[in-house]
């Protein structure tokens, strides 16, 4: 047994106690966090920053001092600052309907977005009171008050940056007599005077002081063990220098031990959150396994896409981006991060045309359809479209057709497909026609056009066989199975469920699939598992269907599936409504965000308890999943003892 295994074995009860404090018994994050703790402690760098002494015990000690902020605790913080806000509104004679809530940034970080939603629910706000527009647009609407919400105010630098960037808007608020309020859940006390210089009223639910900084003498976690405090601070700083050189002990030297369920503040010690998805540019962070990963994409400004044309929209000057980080982020499902790597601080209009097309393809495959549609229309509506190289023109129209299919604009797909096929014939490889034909086949199937459906599917299969396109062949057979199973149109598929299972296995063994940078190895097979679950439920096989749907939802959390993404959108479009099918529940299962994931799993408690033997597989999800792992999953589904329980149905 290795030194780490011995340590983990000795700490088993303490790890269980930690997990009990952070999560409820049926919380799906509980299982994954136990695995993340193991991966975190297995970082080899832990053994190189403490004079050769193993630091497992010190690292675990710090982990045990983490303050994990649950959703219910966030609700409590919201209620505290909401009560204070209501008092200020009364004092100023302002009605609730005359205020607007927003983030301190012009974009709304994912975590703050969820908090604003809870503010809306708790204070019964109208959705128009939480606009997505920039501060200038908000000021022009002349509300009587603007309420800025922040989860944590750690460094004064962010406040100063806000004031400098929005000096004009702040002066306009003063001129128009718009009151400014700032609400936060956590705020260091030395930031209050600076905030009060900008905002009329400042409220925080919990004040932070030096006693909240991990290694300050005022912090009681080390009690009187000065040697331990200095020892752990020494290796933590040394390791932090490698992981996040901009703030080795947390941004602004805040040294926090605070973690939110939605994300981890960069003010917290980097040893907990630094990783490939974080904003750290240090190479060590790319190799580091964080225990509470921070996702930079959740805090990235997302520019509004202008509808008007731009003189550089079709530029091919310079070289397109070739960056290995793009592929890494895509394989992890961090699509916004991948797009940001391509943009590299530039506006969409000014980047190389190939980079534009790559961004649109990422958005299309990931289900970011609103952004994909804005971008593709920016090109299609441009007066110079006819002047560009025919190869690029074909790519643009092919992407437009794919996006239309995922938007359920099936009449448009049928109308466009012949012209797209012609463009491909003249300018692209024949294999690109497969994706047109099987999407058009789906569109005709939705329209119950039997002859054209069959013809499109046959064309796709024919091309895939002639060109030896294994991935396209599998995909077409999967769609053929769904069309036969849900719509009843005869295809060459004898048994839709057996064929979908076979497709899932073949995706794993397909070398071509492994090379597709858009997906990790499990992505396509998971889609087949969702398809299998839907087919079983449609046939009234409730136990088998719900079991697979719940398992697929467990994996979706890692694979970053989305009901609007490629394949999933078409599956839902083909799935009919009947007494056996709860499409709302199935759609919920396909979401990979934590809130949807938790909502689905709450309805699946008894099912989840029967999936405990899947826990060893979760450790490999999204990293090095093998065909053998997939076979173990299939064998698991064949266990007859699983079908003696009462499964759930949401009404």
N, C-alpha and C positions, 0 to 999 in steps of 0.2 A: 504494500500500500504506500503510495507517495505521501510526502509530507503534507501536501494540500489535502489529500483525501483523509488523512488522519485528523487534520485540523477540522475539516468540515464534519467529520463523524463526531468529534468531541463537542462541536457547537450545534449539533442538530436541534436540541431543545431550544437554544437561544434563537436560532434562525426561525423556528416555528413561532416563537413568541413575537419576534419582529413582524413576521408576516401577519400574525393575528392582529397586531396593532395597526397595520396599514390597510388590510383588506378584510372583507367579509368572507366567510368560508367558501361561497360559491363564485367569488369574483374571479374571472378568467385571468386577470393580471397576476393573481397570487401564484399560479403555476409558473408563468413566465418569469416572474421576479425571482423565484427560487433558482431558476436556471441562470438568470442574469447575475445573481450573486456569485454563483460558482464560476461563471466566465470572468467576472470582474476580478475575483481573487486569483484567477489563473494567469492574469497578466504578468509576464515574466519581469517587467520593469519594477514590480513591487520588491523584488529581491536585489535590486541594484542601487538603491538610494538610501540605505541605512547601514553603511559601513559593513556590508556583507551579511547583516543579520536579517533573518526572515521577518517580515512585518505583517504577517497575516493577522496576528492578534491585535496589533495597533490599528490596522485598517478596519478590522471588524468592530473594534471599539468605536471608531469614528462613525461607522455605518449605524451602529446602535443608537447614536445620538441624533440621527436624522429626524427632523420634524416633517412628517408627511402630511400634507394638507389635503384632506378628503373633500369631495364635492359638498358634503353636508356642512363641513366647516367653512367652506367658501360661502355657502348660503348664509351662515351665521354672520360672517363678516359683511356681506351685502346688506343684511338687515340692520346691522349696527350703523353703517354709514348712511343708509337710506333714511333711518330715523333722524339722524343729524341733518341730512339734506332737507327733509320736509320742514324742519324747524327753521332753517335758513330761508326757505321759500316763503314761509309765512311772514318772517320778519321783513322780507323785501316786497311782500305783496305780489308774488309771482305764482300763477297757477301752474299745476303740473303739466298741463297740455301745452304750455308755452316754452318748454325747455327741450334741449337736444342733448343726447348723450353721445360721446365719441371717445376714441382712444387718443392718447397723447400724440401718436403718429398719424400721418395722413392715411396710412393703410392700417387695417385692424388685425393685429396678431391673432392667431387661432385661439390661444388661451383667453385673451381679453375678449374676443368675439363671443366665446361661450359665457363669459361673465356678463357681458352686455345683454345677452339673451336672458340670463337669469334676472338681471335688473328689470328687464322688460316684463318678465312674468311676475316678479314679486311686487313691482310698483304699478303693474297694469298699464304699461305704456303702449302707445300706438307704434307699429313698426316704422312709421315715417319719422319717429323721433330718434332713430338710430341709423342715420344715413351713411352710405358708403363713400360719399363725396369728400373732397378735400376741405380743409378748414376755411379757405377763402369762399367756397360755395356756401358753406354753412353760415358764415357771417352775413353773406348777401341775403340770406333768407330772413334776417332780422329776428331771430328768436329773442326772448327776453333773458334767457340764460343758457349757457353752454356748460355741461357737466363733463369734465374729463375724468376718465376712469383708468386706474393703473393697478396692477396686482401688487407690485413691489417697487418702491422708490429707494434704490440703493445708493446710486452715485449721483452727485450733484451735476456731473458732466451731461447726463441726459437732459436734465432740466434746463441747463444753460444752452444746450444745442437747440432744444425746442424754442426757447425764447428768442434766440438769434435767428432761427430759420423762419419764425412766424412773427417777426417784429411788426411788419405792416398790418397783418391781420389783428394782432393784439391792440395796436393803436386804433384800428377801425372799430374794434369792440368798445374801446373807451369812448370814441366819438359817438357811437350809436347807443351808448349806455347799456350795452349787453353785459350782464353779470357773468363772471367766470368762477366756477367751482371746481375744486380738485378733490377726488375721492380715491383713496387707496386702501388696500387691505393691510399692507405692511409698509412702514416708512421709517427710515433712520431719523432720529430726532434732530440731527444737525442739518437736515434738508428742509425742515419746516420754515425757518426764516426766509430762505430763498423762494420757496413756493408762495409764501404770503406776499412777496414782492410782486408776484405775477397774477395771482388769483385772489378774488375777493374773499372767499372762504375756503379753508383747507381742512379736510377731515380724514383721519386714518383710523382703522379699526384697532390696529396694534402698533404701538411705537417700539422701534428697535433702538438699542443702544450698544455700547461696546460689550456689554454682557452677552450679546447675541453673536459676537465674533468668536469663532472657534478657539483662537489661540491668545486672545487678550486675557490679562490676569483677572479681569472682572467676571469672566465666564466661569460658572461653578462646575463645569463638567469634569475638570481635572482636580477639583477640590484643592488639596494641599500637595498634590504630586507634581511639583515644579519640574522635576526631571523628565517625567512623561510628556508634559506640555512642550518642553523645548525639543525633546527627541522627535516627537511626532511632527511638530511644526517644521523641523529641519528637513525630514525626508519628504514631507508633503509639499514644501516649497520647492525642493529640488525636482521632484517629479512634476510639479505644476509648471516649472520653467520649461520643461520639455513639452507638456501637453497644451499649455495656453500661456505663452510668454507675455501676452498683454496683461495678464492678471493671474499670476501663479497661485494666489490664494483666493481667487475669485475677482470678478470685475470690480474695479474701485477698491481693491483690497478689503472687500466686505466680509470675506471668510465665513459665509453663511453655511448653515446646515439645514436649509429649507428646500423642500421639493413639493411642487404642485402636481396634482394628478395629470394635468394636461401637458405640462412641460416642466423643465428644470431651469430656474433662473441662472444666468451666467455669473451672478454674484455669489453663487454657491461654490464650494471648493471644486475645481476642475477635475479632480480625481474621480468625482462621481458622475460627471456629465460629458466630459470631452470625448469626442468620437468623430467618425467620418462625416456624420450628418450635422455636426455643430459648426459654428463659424470659425473655430480655431484653424489657422493656416499652418500650424506646426506639424511636421511629418509624423511625430510620435503619436499625435491624436488620430491619425489615419489607421494606426494599428491597434489602438487602445479599445478595449471592450468596456464601455461604461455600464454602470449599474442603474443609473437613472438618465438615459440618453436625452440630450438636448437636440432638438431638431431646428436648425437654423431657418428652414423654409417657413416655419410657423411665425417668424418675426421679420420676413422679407417684404419690403414694399412692393406692391403689385400695381404697376402703372395702368391707368385707363388707356384703352386703345382708341386713338382717334379714328373717326370714320372717314375723314377726308383723305384724298390721295397725298402722296409724298414723292418728291422727285427722286429719292433714293430707294424706293420700295423694291425695285428689281435689280439693285446693284449686285454685280459680281466682281467688284474690284477687291483686291487683297485675297487672302486665303481663308476658307471656312475654318471654323474651330475644330481642332483635333485634340481632344483632351480626354485622357483615360478616366478622369473623375466623372465625366458624363455617364459613361457606361456603369461605373460603380454605383452612382446614385440611382440610375434606372433599375439596376438589379436589386437594389434595396427598396424600390418603390418610392423613393424621394423625388418625385417628378418635378416639383417646383425648384428644388435644389439643382437638378440637372439643367433645367431651363436657365436658371441664374448663372450657371457656369458658362453656358453658351452666350448669354447676353453680356456677361463680364462688365456690367455697369453701363452698357449702351442701351439706347432705345431700340425697339424692335425694327422700326423703319430703316435704321442705318446699318444693320448687319448684313452680311453676305446672304444672297438669296438661298443658298444651300442650307445655311443656318436657320433661316426663316422656316424653310420646309421641314427641317428636323424638329424645330419647336412645335410646329403645327401637328406633326405626326405624333410627338410625345403627348400633346394635349388630346388628340383624337383617341389614341390607344388607352390613355389613362381615364378618359371620361370627363375631361375638362372642356366640355362641349361649348360653353358660352364663349370662352376665350378662343377656342379653336375656330368657332364660327366667325367671331370678330376678325380674326387674323386672315382667314381664307377669303372673307368678303372684301377685306381691304385690298386684296389682290384682284379678285374677280371684278370688282367695280372700278378698277383703275383704268384710265383711258389708254395707258401704254401696254396693256396686257397683250395685245396682238403683236407687239414688237419683240417680245422675248423669245429666247431659244425654244424650239418646239418640244424639246425634251422636258424643260421646266414646265411648259404649258401643260403637258400630259400629266406631270406629277401633281400640279395644282388641281386639275379637274378630277384626278383619281382621289385625292384627299377630300375634295368637296363631296364626292359620291359617298365615301366612307362615313364622313360626318353626317350627311343627310340620313343615311341608314340608321345610325345610332340615335338620331333625333326623331326617329319614327316618321320621317318624311318619305314614305315608301313610293308615293306617286312620283316624286322628284327622281328617285333612284331609277324607276322604270323608264321615265322620260329621258334621263341623261345617259343611260348605260351604253347605248349603241354608239353615241359620239365619243364616249370615253374609250370604248373598245377600239374604235378607229384611230384615236390618238395613240393608244398603246401599240397597235399594229405598225404604225408609221415610225414611232420614236422610242419605244421601250421594249424590254424583253417580253416574250410571249407569256412567261410565267406570271406576269403581273395581271393578266386577264382573269386568273383564277379568283382573286379577291373580288373582282367585279361580278363574275358570274354567280358565285354562291351568295353574294349579298342581293343580287337581283332576283335570284331564286327565292330567297326569303321574302323579298318584297312581293313577288307574284303569289307566293303561298299565303301571305296575309290577305291578298286580294282574292284568294281561292281560285286562281287561274291555274288549273292543273297542267295543261299542256306546256305553257311557258315555264312553269316551275320545273317540270321534269327536264325540259330542254336545257335550261340554264345549269342545272345540277350535272347533267350528262356532259355538257361542254367543259365544266370545271374539272370533273373527274378525268375526262379524256386528256386535257392539257397536262394535268398533274402526272398522269401515267407516261405520256409522251416525253415530258421534260424531266421525268424522274424527280418530281417535287414531293417528297414524302410529307412534309409539314402541310402543304396545301391539300394533299390527298386526304390526310387525316381530318383536317378541318372541314372539308366538303362532306365527308362521310358523317361527321358529327352533326352538321346542319341537316343533312338528309334524314338522319335519325330523328331529329327534333321535328322536322316537317311531317314525317310519317306518323310519329307518336302523338303530336298535338293537333295537327291539321287533318290528318287522315289521307294525305295524298300519297299514292304508291310510289315508292322509290326502289332502288336496288337493295335496300336494307331489309333482311328477314325479320330481325328482332331489334327494335330501337334501343332497348335497355342494354342488351348484351353488346351491341355495337358501340355504344357510348363508353361502356366499361373497357372494351378493347381499345378504343381511341385514347382513353386516359393512360393506358399502359404503353401504347405505342409512342405517345408524346415523350415519355420518359426515355425510351430507347432510341429516339431519333437524334442523331448527331446534329442535323440541321437545326433542330429546335434548341439545342444547347448553345448554338452560336448566335441566336437571335438576341441582340443586346437589349431589346425592349423588355425581356422577361427573364426571371430566374427560372430554373428548371421545373419548378412545381406549378407555374402560373397556368399553363394550358391544361394540365391534368386536373387542377382544382376546378377549372371551368367545367370539365366533364363530370366531376363529382356533383357540382350544383345541378347540371343537366340531368344526371341520373336521379338525384333526389326529386326533382320536379316531375320527371316521368313517372316515378313510383307514386308520388302523391296524386298525380292526375289520374292514375289507374286505381286509386283508392287503397293503395298499400301504405297505410299511414305509418305503421311502426318503422318499417324499413326506410321510408322516405324521410321522416323526421330525424331518424338516427344519422343519416347521411347529411341532411341539411345542417344539423347541429355540428357535426364534425367539420363540414366545409366552412362553417362560420368560425370555428376555432382557428382554422388555417388562414382564413381571410384576413385576420388581424395582422398576420405576418406578410402575406402576399400582396396586400394593398389592393384588393379587388374593389370594384365600384359598380353599382347597377347601371351606370351610364357608359361604362368602359366597353371596349371592343369585345364582342362575343356575348357579354352579359346583357347588353341592351337588346340584342337580337333575340336572345333566349327569352327574356321577359315579354317581348313583343309577340312571340309565337305562342307563349303559354296562355291557354284560354282560361277564362273564369268559369269554374264550376263548383259544386258543393264540396269537392275534395281539396280545392286549391285556395290558399290564403295568399294572394299575390303581395299584399302589404307586408306580411310576415317574411315571405321569401325575399322581397326587396330589402327589408331590414337586415336579413342574414347576409346579404351580399356586401353591405357597407363594412368598411374596415376601420372607420373612425371609432374611437373608444366609446363614445356615448351610444352610438347605434349598437355596437358590439355588446355593451353591457345590457342595454334594453332587451336585445334578443336573448341573451343568456339568462336573464331573469326569468324568462318564460320557459327555460329549458333545464331547470335545476335537476330534475330526475333523470333527464337524458345525459346531462354532463356527468353525473355521478357514475354512469355506466361507461364513460369514456376515459376513465382514469388510466387505463392501460396504454392510452395514446401518449401519456406524458413523456416517455423517453424519445418519442419522435419529434416532439416540439422543439427539443434542443437543436435539431438539425434544420428546422424549417427556414427557408430563405438563404441558407449558407451552403450546405453540402448534402442536401437530400439526395438519396440514391433510389434506384429502381427497387432494390431490396426493401427499402422503407415503404415504398408504395405497395409492394406485395404484402407486407405485414399489415398494412391498413386494409387491404382487400380481404385478407384472412380474418382480420378482426370482425369485418362485417358479416362473415359467414358463421359466426358463433351463435347458435340457436338460443342460448340463454339470454341474449340481449333483447329478445322479442317477447318477454313475459311481463314487461312493465307497462304501465299506463302512460302513454305519451301525451304531450300537451297539445292543445289547440286553442288559439287565441280568438276570441269572439269580439 
